[in-house]
Amino acid sequence: MGAGQTDRPLRLRCAIVTADWSWLPLAAVLGLTLVVRTNSIGPVLQALVVATLLQVLVKRLAKRLSSRRPFAIGLCANHLQHSDRGGMPSTHAAVMACLAGSLSPWMVAWPEIALVPIIAVITAWARVHAGAHFPSDVLAGLMLGESCGYAASQVSFWA
């Protein structure tokens, strides 16, 4: 949406690449954590399971709400070649924020995990900028994901 009908090519290209490929740095951070922190497998696995369950629920919620995306109502081009299914809340934002919330108790001990919420916010910006979501879609996803992830971390068996 931030790109509108036209945008600076480099900024738009960065948003598109980030929106499509932000899972790579996320996977790298989680992989690094698993390699350098021998006690991290439980919390990381729990975070991934909770995020996966949340993904299923958020996709169903978005389908039920059937909120139109910016490109679907002509506010911008479909820069991500996305389908026209409902965009509220953003699944990308919810899943990444859920991982951040789930792993938040370990951020002090495992500083690399602090990159997860940064990746989530950058991805949220990119998805709005590329026209896949309205800001409200990603804010709802971020809040839903963070709260579910943090709640799950409070019942952790790995602390």
OpenMM code with the backbone's topology and positions (N, CA, C; nanometers):
from openmm import Vec3, app, unit

residues = "MET GLY ALA GLY GLN THR ASP ARG PRO LEU ARG LEU ARG CYS ALA ILE VAL THR ALA ASP TRP SER TRP LEU PRO LEU ALA ALA VAL LEU GLY LEU THR LEU VAL VAL ARG THR ASN SER ILE GLY PRO VAL LEU GLN ALA LEU VAL VAL ALA THR LEU LEU GLN VAL LEU VAL LYS ARG LEU ALA LYS ARG LEU SER SER ARG ARG PRO PHE ALA ILE GLY LEU CYS ALA ASN HIS LEU GLN HIS SER ASP ARG GLY GLY MET PRO SER THR HIS ALA ALA VAL MET ALA CYS LEU ALA GLY SER LEU SER PRO TRP MET VAL ALA TRP PRO GLU ILE ALA LEU VAL PRO ILE ILE ALA VAL ILE THR ALA TRP ALA ARG VAL HIS ALA GLY ALA HIS PHE PRO SER ASP VAL LEU ALA GLY LEU MET LEU GLY GLU SER CYS GLY TYR ALA ALA SER GLN VAL SER PHE TRP ALA".split()
positions = [
    Vec3(0.0831, -0.1177, 0.0000),
    Vec3(0.0000, 0.0000, 0.0000),
    Vec3(0.0877, 0.1242, 0.0000),
    Vec3(0.1973, 0.1203, 0.0747),
    Vec3(0.2877, 0.2339, 0.0784),
    Vec3(0.3444, 0.2644, -0.0582),
    Vec3(0.3568, 0.1609, -0.1397),
    Vec3(0.4108, 0.1810, -0.2736),
    Vec3(0.3089, 0.2467, -0.3653),
    Vec3(0.1806, 0.2351, -0.3313),
    Vec3(0.0775, 0.2938, -0.4157),
    Vec3(0.0838, 0.2366, -0.5560),
    Vec3(0.0554, 0.3181, -0.6530),
    Vec3(0.0623, 0.2725, -0.7918),
    Vec3(0.2046, 0.2793, -0.8452),
    Vec3(0.2841, 0.3694, -0.7890),
    Vec3(0.4240, 0.3812, -0.8299),
    Vec3(0.5084, 0.3989, -0.7041),
    Vec3(0.6347, 0.3690, -0.7143),
    Vec3(0.7246, 0.3820, -0.6000),
    Vec3(0.8667, 0.3858, -0.6527),
    Vec3(0.9575, 0.4222, -0.5656),
    Vec3(1.0982, 0.4124, -0.6012),
    Vec3(1.1304, 0.2655, -0.6222),
    Vec3(1.1890, 0.2307, -0.7340),
    Vec3(1.2105, 0.0881, -0.7649),
    Vec3(1.2909, 0.0127, -0.6591),
    Vec3(1.3946, 0.0725, -0.6044),
    Vec3(1.4771, 0.0020, -0.5075),
    Vec3(1.4006, -0.0235, -0.3778),
    Vec3(1.3281, 0.0767, -0.3291),
    Vec3(1.2518, 0.0598, -0.2056),
    Vec3(1.1425, -0.0458, -0.2240),
    Vec3(1.0737, -0.0412, -0.3363),
    Vec3(0.9700, -0.1400, -0.3626),
    Vec3(1.0307, -0.2789, -0.3745),
    Vec3(1.1419, -0.2903, -0.4430),
    Vec3(1.2077, -0.4204, -0.4585),
    Vec3(1.2499, -0.4756, -0.3219),
    Vec3(1.3031, -0.3888, -0.2347),
    Vec3(1.3407, -0.4322, -0.0991),
    Vec3(1.2190, -0.4814, -0.0218),
    Vec3(1.1077, -0.4110, -0.0349),
    Vec3(0.9850, -0.4525, 0.0339),
    Vec3(0.9365, -0.5871, -0.0182),
    Vec3(0.9418, -0.6067, -0.1481),
    Vec3(0.8967, -0.7332, -0.2070),
    Vec3(0.9853, -0.8487, -0.1611),
    Vec3(1.1155, -0.8291, -0.1676),
    Vec3(1.2084, -0.9345, -0.1248),
    Vec3(1.1893, -0.9645, 0.0241),
    Vec3(1.1761, -0.8619, 0.1052),
    Vec3(1.1564, -0.8814, 0.2487),
    Vec3(1.0246, -0.9529, 0.2762),
    Vec3(0.9182, -0.9108, 0.2101),
    Vec3(0.7872, -0.9724, 0.2319),
    Vec3(0.7875, -1.1203, 0.1946),
    Vec3(0.8603, -1.1552, 0.0904),
    Vec3(0.8637, -1.2940, 0.0433),
    Vec3(0.9655, -1.3817, 0.1146),
    Vec3(1.0771, -1.3241, 0.1558),
    Vec3(1.1899, -1.4047, 0.2016),
    Vec3(1.2328, -1.3798, 0.3459),
    Vec3(1.1547, -1.3106, 0.4253),
    Vec3(1.1958, -1.2812, 0.5625),
    Vec3(1.2034, -1.4056, 0.6506),
    Vec3(1.1484, -1.5148, 0.6045),
    Vec3(1.1593, -1.6383, 0.6803),
    Vec3(1.3046, -1.6886, 0.6836),
    Vec3(1.3853, -1.6499, 0.5843),
    Vec3(1.5241, -1.6957, 0.5826),
    Vec3(1.6060, -1.6422, 0.7007),
    Vec3(1.6070, -1.5102, 0.7256),
    Vec3(1.6811, -1.4646, 0.8443),
    Vec3(1.6198, -1.5171, 0.9740),
    Vec3(1.4889, -1.5346, 0.9753),
    Vec3(1.4232, -1.5916, 1.0933),
    Vec3(1.4730, -1.7345, 1.1170),
    Vec3(1.4763, -1.8142, 1.0119),
    Vec3(1.5265, -1.9513, 1.0228),
    Vec3(1.6741, -1.9524, 1.0630),
    Vec3(1.7511, -1.8570, 1.0114),
    Vec3(1.8929, -1.8489, 1.0468),
    Vec3(1.9111, -1.8186, 1.1955),
    Vec3(1.8323, -1.7270, 1.2480),
    Vec3(1.8418, -1.6930, 1.3909),
    Vec3(1.8041, -1.8138, 1.4763),
    Vec3(1.6943, -1.8799, 1.4394),
    Vec3(1.6533, -1.9973, 1.5170),
    Vec3(1.7553, -2.1096, 1.5041),
    Vec3(1.8085, -2.1291, 1.3836),
    Vec3(1.9120, -2.2312, 1.3638),
    Vec3(2.0370, -2.2008, 1.4430),
    Vec3(2.0798, -2.0762, 1.4411),
    Vec3(2.1972, -2.0355, 1.5192),
    Vec3(2.1740, -2.0622, 1.6676),
    Vec3(2.0563, -2.0289, 1.7142),
    Vec3(2.0240, -2.0513, 1.8551),
    Vec3(2.0332, -2.1999, 1.8884),
    Vec3(1.9798, -2.2839, 1.8019),
    Vec3(1.9851, -2.4278, 1.8272),
    Vec3(2.1282, -2.4808, 1.8282),
    Vec3(2.2136, -2.4214, 1.7442),
    Vec3(2.3523, -2.4675, 1.7353),
    Vec3(2.4343, -2.4218, 1.8554),
    Vec3(2.4212, -2.2960, 1.8950),
    Vec3(2.5082, -2.2424, 2.0006),
    Vec3(2.4495, -2.2547, 2.1414),
    Vec3(2.3225, -2.2834, 2.1520),
    Vec3(2.2574, -2.2964, 2.2838),
    Vec3(2.2062, -2.4391, 2.2985),
    Vec3(2.2791, -2.5220, 2.3664),
    Vec3(2.2434, -2.6634, 2.3762),
    Vec3(2.1098, -2.6864, 2.4461),
    Vec3(2.0679, -2.5943, 2.5281),
    Vec3(1.9416, -2.6090, 2.6005),
    Vec3(1.8242, -2.5403, 2.5305),
    Vec3(1.8394, -2.5036, 2.4050),
    Vec3(1.7357, -2.4260, 2.3375),
    Vec3(1.6352, -2.5095, 2.2593),
    Vec3(1.6581, -2.6379, 2.2425),
    Vec3(1.5692, -2.7162, 2.1572),
    Vec3(1.4250, -2.7171, 2.2082),
    Vec3(1.4047, -2.7299, 2.3377),
    Vec3(1.2695, -2.7305, 2.3939),
    Vec3(1.1943, -2.6014, 2.3684),
    Vec3(1.2500, -2.4872, 2.4103),
    Vec3(1.1794, -2.3614, 2.3872),
    Vec3(1.1585, -2.3293, 2.2386),
    Vec3(1.2572, -2.3578, 2.1548),
    Vec3(1.2422, -2.3290, 2.0115),
    Vec3(1.1361, -2.4201, 1.9507),
    Vec3(1.1381, -2.5460, 1.9861),
    Vec3(1.0374, -2.6392, 1.9350),
    Vec3(0.8981, -2.5986, 1.9810),
    Vec3(0.8854, -2.5609, 2.1078),
    Vec3(0.7552, -2.5162, 2.1587),
    Vec3(0.7077, -2.3921, 2.0830),
    Vec3(0.7975, -2.2972, 2.0605),
    Vec3(0.7613, -2.1757, 1.9874),
    Vec3(0.7140, -2.2091, 1.8462),
    Vec3(0.7824, -2.3005, 1.7795),
    Vec3(0.7438, -2.3386, 1.6430),
    Vec3(0.6086, -2.4092, 1.6399),
    Vec3(0.5822, -2.4946, 1.7387),
    Vec3(0.4534, -2.5636, 1.7440),
    Vec3(0.3404, -2.4642, 1.7687),
    Vec3(0.3596, -2.3744, 1.8639),
    Vec3(0.2564, -2.2740, 1.8940),
    Vec3(0.2334, -2.1839, 1.7729),
    Vec3(0.3400, -2.1417, 1.7065),
    Vec3(0.3270, -2.0553, 1.5884),
    Vec3(0.2554, -2.1279, 1.4746),
    Vec3(0.2812, -2.2560, 1.4593),
    Vec3(0.2134, -2.3339, 1.3553),
    Vec3(0.0642, -2.3451, 1.3837),
    Vec3(0.0289, -2.3738, 1.5085),
    Vec3(-0.1131, -2.3798, 1.5453),
    Vec3(-0.1808, -2.2444, 1.5250),
    Vec3(-0.1116, -2.1378, 1.5636),
    Vec3(-0.1672, -2.0039, 1.5452),
    Vec3(-0.1858, -1.9728, 1.3967),
    Vec3(-0.0928, -2.0161, 1.3135),
    Vec3(-0.1048, -1.9928, 1.1696),
    Vec3(-0.2352, -2.0518, 1.1156),
    Vec3(-0.2665, -2.1728, 1.1550),
    Vec3(-0.3900, -2.2371, 1.1099),
    Vec3(-0.5114, -2.1562, 1.1552),
    Vec3(-0.5115, -2.1146, 1.2815),
    Vec3(-0.6240, -2.0379, 1.3343),
    Vec3(-0.6385, -1.9019, 1.2671),
    Vec3(-0.5268, -1.8333, 1.2443),
    Vec3(-0.5315, -1.7002, 1.1828),
    Vec3(-0.5792, -1.7099, 1.0382),
    Vec3(-0.5359, -1.8106, 0.9652),
    Vec3(-0.5832, -1.8280, 0.8275),
    Vec3(-0.7344, -1.8503, 0.8249),
    Vec3(-0.7837, -1.9279, 0.9190),
    Vec3(-0.9291, -1.9500, 0.9263),
    Vec3(-1.0023, -1.8217, 0.9645),
    Vec3(-0.9455, -1.7470, 1.0575),
    Vec3(-1.0058, -1.6202, 1.0975),
    Vec3(-1.0086, -1.5230, 0.9802),
    Vec3(-0.8985, -1.5133, 0.9065),
    Vec3(-0.8923, -1.4232, 0.7915),
    Vec3(-0.9944, -1.4638, 0.6855),
    Vec3(-1.0113, -1.5929, 0.6674),
    Vec3(-1.1109, -1.6393, 0.5694),
    Vec3(-1.2511, -1.6010, 0.6143),
    Vec3(-1.2771, -1.6168, 0.7436),
    Vec3(-1.4099, -1.5830, 0.7966),
    Vec3(-1.4367, -1.4319, 0.7874),
    Vec3(-1.3362, -1.3506, 0.8225),
    Vec3(-1.3547, -1.2054, 0.8176),
    Vec3(-1.3609, -1.1545, 0.6742),
    Vec3(-1.2905, -1.2218, 0.5852),
    Vec3(-1.2919, -1.1904, 0.4419),
    Vec3(-1.2664, -1.0425, 0.4134),
    Vec3(-1.1692, -0.9862, 0.4805),
    Vec3(-1.1325, -0.8460, 0.4625),
    Vec3(-1.0506, -0.8297, 0.3350),
    Vec3(-1.0903, -0.7370, 0.2503),
    Vec3(-1.0223, -0.7150, 0.1228),
    Vec3(-0.8833, -0.6569, 0.1458),
    Vec3(-0.7933, -0.6913, 0.0571),
    Vec3(-0.6556, -0.6419, 0.0621),
    Vec3(-0.6451, -0.5132, -0.0198),
    Vec3(-0.5432, -0.4305, 0.0072),
    Vec3(-0.5296, -0.3037, -0.0657),
    Vec3(-0.5270, -0.3193, -0.2178),
    Vec3(-0.4538, -0.4181, -0.2685),
    Vec3(-0.4475, -0.4352, -0.4136),
    Vec3(-0.5817, -0.4794, -0.4711),
    Vec3(-0.6627, -0.5483, -0.3893),
    Vec3(-0.7908, -0.5998, -0.4372),
    Vec3(-0.8937, -0.4893, -0.4573),
    Vec3(-0.8714, -0.3759, -0.3906),
    Vec3(-0.9656, -0.2651, -0.4088),
    Vec3(-0.9041, -0.1515, -0.4906),
    Vec3(-0.7926, -0.1800, -0.5559),
    Vec3(-0.7341, -0.0848, -0.6497),
    Vec3(-0.6441, 0.0218, -0.5903),
    Vec3(-0.6037, 0.0077, -0.4652),
    Vec3(-0.5167, 0.1083, -0.4046),
    Vec3(-0.3725, 0.0972, -0.4519),
    Vec3(-0.3352, -0.0195, -0.5001),
    Vec3(-0.1993, -0.0410, -0.5478),
    Vec3(-0.1982, -0.1645, -0.6369),
    Vec3(-0.0845, -0.1882, -0.6965),
    Vec3(-0.0668, -0.3100, -0.7755),
    Vec3(-0.0479, -0.4289, -0.6817),
    Vec3(-0.0673, -0.5479, -0.7340),
    Vec3(-0.0456, -0.6702, -0.6575),
    Vec3(0.1016, -0.7075, -0.6701),
    Vec3(0.1856, -0.6341, -0.5993),
    Vec3(0.3305, -0.6488, -0.6107),
    Vec3(0.3807, -0.7869, -0.5707),
    Vec3(0.3087, -0.8552, -0.4833),
    Vec3(0.3524, -0.9863, -0.4351),
    Vec3(0.2842, -1.1015, -0.5089),
    Vec3(0.2025, -1.0691, -0.6082),
    Vec3(0.1265, -1.1706, -0.6814),
    Vec3(0.0482, -1.2585, -0.5826),
    Vec3(-0.0158, -1.1928, -0.4894),
    Vec3(-0.0878, -1.2586, -0.3810),
    Vec3(-0.2288, -1.2925, -0.4257),
    Vec3(-0.2867, -1.3952, -0.3645),
    Vec3(-0.4268, -1.4272, -0.3927),
    Vec3(-0.5164, -1.3220, -0.3271),
    Vec3(-0.6415, -1.3239, -0.3611),
    Vec3(-0.7369, -1.2241, -0.3119),
    Vec3(-0.8049, -1.2665, -0.1819),
    Vec3(-0.7547, -1.3694, -0.1142),
    Vec3(-0.8200, -1.4130, 0.0094),
    Vec3(-0.8039, -1.3064, 0.1183),
    Vec3(-0.8830, -1.3192, 0.2237),
    Vec3(-0.8843, -1.2207, 0.3306),
    Vec3(-0.7479, -1.1928, 0.3913),
    Vec3(-0.7256, -1.0672, 0.4279),
    Vec3(-0.5955, -1.0266, 0.4788),
    Vec3(-0.5932, -0.9837, 0.6238),
    Vec3(-0.7064, -0.9910, 0.6929),
    Vec3(-0.7141, -0.9457, 0.8319),
    Vec3(-0.7415, -1.0631, 0.9221),
    Vec3(-0.6546, -1.0914, 1.0158),
    Vec3(-0.5235, -1.0347, 1.0437),
    Vec3(-0.4157, -1.0975, 0.9554),
    Vec3(-0.3006, -1.0362, 0.9543),
    Vec3(-0.1890, -1.0851, 0.8752),
    Vec3(-0.1308, -1.2106, 0.9386),
    Vec3(-0.1281, -1.3178, 0.8603),
    Vec3(-0.0714, -1.4433, 0.9102),
    Vec3(0.0790, -1.4305, 0.9303),
    Vec3(0.1471, -1.3644, 0.8354),
    Vec3(0.2921, -1.3459, 0.8493),
    Vec3(0.3257, -1.2744, 0.9800),
    Vec3(0.2558, -1.1652, 1.0057),
    Vec3(0.2822, -1.0882, 1.1276),
    Vec3(0.2494, -1.1694, 1.2523),
    Vec3(0.1384, -1.2424, 1.2490),
    Vec3(0.0982, -1.3207, 1.3663),
    Vec3(0.1994, -1.4304, 1.3979),
    Vec3(0.2444, -1.5016, 1.2961),
    Vec3(0.3381, -1.6123, 1.3184),
    Vec3(0.4718, -1.5606, 1.3706),
    Vec3(0.5234, -1.4557, 1.3089),
    Vec3(0.6534, -1.4039, 1.3527),
    Vec3(0.6450, -1.3435, 1.4930),
    Vec3(0.5370, -1.2726, 1.5209),
    Vec3(0.5204, -1.2160, 1.6550),
    Vec3(0.4977, -1.3258, 1.7581),
    Vec3(0.4327, -1.4333, 1.7187),
    Vec3(0.4141, -1.5470, 1.8093),
    Vec3(0.5490, -1.6081, 1.8461),
    Vec3(0.6371, -1.6221, 1.7488),
    Vec3(0.7710, -1.6726, 1.7779),
    Vec3(0.8442, -1.5785, 1.8731),
    Vec3(0.8311, -1.4482, 1.8480),
    Vec3(0.8962, -1.3501, 1.9354),
    Vec3(0.8402, -1.3591, 2.0775),
    Vec3(0.7089, -1.3661, 2.0893),
    Vec3(0.6478, -1.3755, 2.2214),
    Vec3(0.6818, -1.5046, 2.2934),
    Vec3(0.6825, -1.6138, 2.2186),
    Vec3(0.7143, -1.7438, 2.2783),
    Vec3(0.8577, -1.7500, 2.3298),
    Vec3(0.9473, -1.6832, 2.2596),
    Vec3(1.0890, -1.6894, 2.2964),
    Vec3(1.1337, -1.5720, 2.3833),
    Vec3(1.0432, -1.4794, 2.4118),
    Vec3(1.0807, -1.3595, 2.4881),
    Vec3(1.1434, -1.3888, 2.6250),
    Vec3(1.1028, -1.4929, 2.6978),
    Vec3(1.1689, -1.5170, 2.8272),
    Vec3(1.3172, -1.5504, 2.8149),
    Vec3(1.3610, -1.5919, 2.6968),
    Vec3(1.5002, -1.6312, 2.6784),
    Vec3(1.5846, -1.5246, 2.6100),
    Vec3(1.5263, -1.4090, 2.5804),
    Vec3(1.5997, -1.3058, 2.5067),
    Vec3(1.7200, -1.2517, 2.5828),
    Vec3(1.7130, -1.2472, 2.7130),
    Vec3(1.8273, -1.1975, 2.7912),
    Vec3(1.9413, -1.2989, 2.7868),
    Vec3(1.9081, -1.4264, 2.8018),
    Vec3(2.0113, -1.5307, 2.8022),
    Vec3(2.0625, -1.5618, 2.6619),
    Vec3(1.9753, -1.5450, 2.5626),
    Vec3(2.0111, -1.5750, 2.4236),
    Vec3(1.9900, -1.4482, 2.3403),
    Vec3(2.0845, -1.3569, 2.3380),
    Vec3(2.0649, -1.2262, 2.2737),
    Vec3(2.0280, -1.2336, 2.1252),
    Vec3(2.0678, -1.3380, 2.0552),
    Vec3(2.0334, -1.3475, 1.9138),
    Vec3(1.8822, -1.3561, 1.8915),
    Vec3(1.8096, -1.4042, 1.9910),
    Vec3(1.6640, -1.4140, 1.9811),
    Vec3(1.6000, -1.2751, 1.9727),
    Vec3(1.6685, -1.1727, 2.0212),
    Vec3(1.6163, -1.0359, 2.0133),
    Vec3(1.5991, -0.9899, 1.8692),
    Vec3(1.6588, -1.0599, 1.7743),
    Vec3(1.6400, -1.0265, 1.6329),
    Vec3(1.5024, -1.0684, 1.5815),
    Vec3(1.4374, -1.1633, 1.6466),
    Vec3(1.3089, -1.2142, 1.5986),
    Vec3(1.2016, -1.1045, 1.5937),
    Vec3(1.1807, -1.0254, 1.7006),
    Vec3(1.0798, -0.9193, 1.6886),
    Vec3(1.1178, -0.8124, 1.5864),
    Vec3(1.2460, -0.7900, 1.5667),
    Vec3(1.2899, -0.6933, 1.4656),
    Vec3(1.2539, -0.7445, 1.3266),
    Vec3(1.2785, -0.8715, 1.3024),
    Vec3(1.2423, -0.9322, 1.1735),
    Vec3(1.0911, -0.9264, 1.1536),
    Vec3(1.0150, -0.9493, 1.2600),
    Vec3(0.8686, -0.9453, 1.2513),
    Vec3(0.8189, -0.8067, 1.2104),
    Vec3(0.8745, -0.7034, 1.2711),
    Vec3(0.8306, -0.5663, 1.2412),
    Vec3(0.8712, -0.5258, 1.0993),
    Vec3(0.9909, -0.5625, 1.0584),
    Vec3(1.0359, -0.5304, 0.9224),
    Vec3(0.9488, -0.6024, 0.8194),
    Vec3(0.9139, -0.7265, 0.8478),
    Vec3(0.8261, -0.8010, 0.7578),
    Vec3(0.6885, -0.7366, 0.7506),
    Vec3(0.6370, -0.6942, 0.8650),
    Vec3(0.5065, -0.6278, 0.8674),
    Vec3(0.5087, -0.5017, 0.7809),
    Vec3(0.6152, -0.4201, 0.7951),
    Vec3(0.6278, -0.3007, 0.7101),
    Vec3(0.6289, -0.3399, 0.5626),
    Vec3(0.7076, -0.4406, 0.5282),
    Vec3(0.7218, -0.4807, 0.3881),
    Vec3(0.5892, -0.5266, 0.3299),
    Vec3(0.5093, -0.5984, 0.4064),
    Vec3(0.3816, -0.6486, 0.3553),
    Vec3(0.2815, -0.5349, 0.3361),
    Vec3(0.2890, -0.4339, 0.4204),
    Vec3(0.2043, -0.3156, 0.3998),
    Vec3(0.2542, -0.2372, 0.2788),
    Vec3(0.3833, -0.2143, 0.2719),
    Vec3(0.4404, -0.1348, 0.1635),
    Vec3(0.4145, -0.1978, 0.0272),
    Vec3(0.4195, -0.3309, 0.0214),
    Vec3(0.3986, -0.4002, -0.1053),
    Vec3(0.2508, -0.4215, -0.1380),
    Vec3(0.1615, -0.3759, -0.0516),
    Vec3(0.0188, -0.3780, -0.0823),
    Vec3(-0.0546, -0.5051, -0.0454),
    Vec3(0.0075, -0.5955, 0.0284),
    Vec3(-0.0598, -0.7189, 0.0677),
    Vec3(-0.1530, -0.6971, 0.1865),
    Vec3(-0.1256, -0.5918, 0.2665),
    Vec3(-0.2047, -0.5671, 0.3874),
    Vec3(-0.2213, -0.4179, 0.4141),
    Vec3(-0.3265, -0.3879, 0.4862),
    Vec3(-0.3425, -0.2561, 0.5458),
    Vec3(-0.2634, -0.2558, 0.6766),
    Vec3(-0.2249, -0.1385, 0.7279),
    Vec3(-0.1555, -0.1345, 0.8571),
    Vec3(-0.2341, -0.2027, 0.9689),
    Vec3(-0.3652, -0.1899, 0.9678),
    Vec3(-0.4467, -0.2547, 1.0711),
    Vec3(-0.4348, -0.4067, 1.0651),
    Vec3(-0.4181, -0.4633, 0.9469),
    Vec3(-0.4029, -0.6084, 0.9323),
    Vec3(-0.2772, -0.6575, 1.0035),
    Vec3(-0.1656, -0.5887, 0.9808),
    Vec3(-0.0405, -0.6331, 1.0419),
    Vec3(-0.0369, -0.5996, 1.1904),
    Vec3(-0.0957, -0.4879, 1.2309),
    Vec3(-0.1009, -0.4563, 1.3745),
    Vec3(-0.1824, -0.5614, 1.4490),
    Vec3(-0.2949, -0.6005, 1.3921),
    Vec3(-0.3768, -0.7048, 1.4551),
    Vec3(-0.2991, -0.8357, 1.4616),
    Vec3(-0.2302, -0.8700, 1.3539),
    Vec3(-0.1494, -0.9919, 1.3528),
    Vec3(-0.0372, -0.9872, 1.4545),
    Vec3(0.0321, -0.8746, 1.4619),
    Vec3(0.1418, -0.8608, 1.5580),
    Vec3(0.0909, -0.8731, 1.7014),
    Vec3(-0.0182, -0.8063, 1.7324),
    Vec3(-0.0712, -0.8106, 1.8693),
    Vec3(-0.1226, -0.9505, 1.9048),
    Vec3(-0.1945, -1.0120, 1.8119),
    Vec3(-0.2471, -1.1463, 1.8358),
    Vec3(-0.1333, -1.2462, 1.8542),
    Vec3(-0.0355, -1.2398, 1.7655),
    Vec3(0.0772, -1.3319, 1.7735),
    Vec3(0.1592, -1.3141, 1.8992),
    Vec3(0.1919, -1.1909, 1.9315),
    Vec3(0.2722, -1.1631, 2.0515),
    Vec3(0.2011, -1.2115, 2.1772),
    Vec3(0.0726, -1.1806, 2.1888),
    Vec3(-0.0003, -1.2189, 2.3099),
    Vec3(-0.0141, -1.3709, 2.3209),
    Vec3(-0.0427, -1.4389, 2.2109),
    Vec3(-0.0528, -1.5854, 2.2148),
    Vec3(0.0829, -1.6487, 2.2448),
    Vec3(0.1861, -1.5986, 2.1807),
    Vec3(0.3205, -1.6521, 2.2047),
    Vec3(0.3653, -1.6314, 2.3474),
    Vec3(0.3435, -1.5122, 2.3995),
    Vec3(0.3849, -1.4848, 2.5376),
    Vec3(0.3053, -1.5707, 2.6353),
    Vec3(0.1753, -1.5842, 2.6122),
    Vec3(0.0931, -1.6687, 2.6997),
    Vec3(0.1440, -1.8127, 2.6976),
    Vec3(0.1799, -1.8622, 2.5797),
    Vec3(0.2328, -1.9980, 2.5693),
    Vec3(0.3657, -2.0122, 2.6436),
    Vec3(0.4454, -1.9081, 2.6401),
    Vec3(0.5764, -1.9154, 2.7076),
    Vec3(0.5615, -1.9227, 2.8589),
    Vec3(0.4502, -1.8757, 2.9114),
    Vec3(0.4274, -1.8763, 3.0562),
    Vec3(0.3890, -2.0141, 3.1084),
    Vec3(0.3528, -2.1045, 3.0187),
    Vec3(0.3215, -2.2414, 3.0589),
    Vec3(0.4267, -2.3382, 3.0067),
    Vec3(0.5443, -2.2831, 2.9848),
    Vec3(0.6543, -2.3607, 2.9286),
    Vec3(0.7060, -2.4648, 3.0265),
    Vec3(0.7427, -2.5786, 2.9723),
    Vec3(0.8065, -2.6832, 3.0517),
    Vec3(0.9588, -2.6753, 3.0406),
    Vec3(1.0071, -2.5701, 2.9736),
    Vec3(1.1498, -2.5624, 2.9420),
    Vec3(1.2226, -2.4533, 3.0184),
    Vec3(1.1538, -2.3784, 3.1024),
    Vec3(1.2163, -2.2663, 3.1714),
    Vec3(1.3236, -2.3100, 3.2675),
] * unit.nanometer
topology = app.Topology()
chain = topology.addChain("A")
for resn in residues:
    res = topology.addResidue(resn, chain)
    for name in ("N", "CA", "C"):
        topology.addAtom(name, app.Element.getBySymbol(name[0]), res)
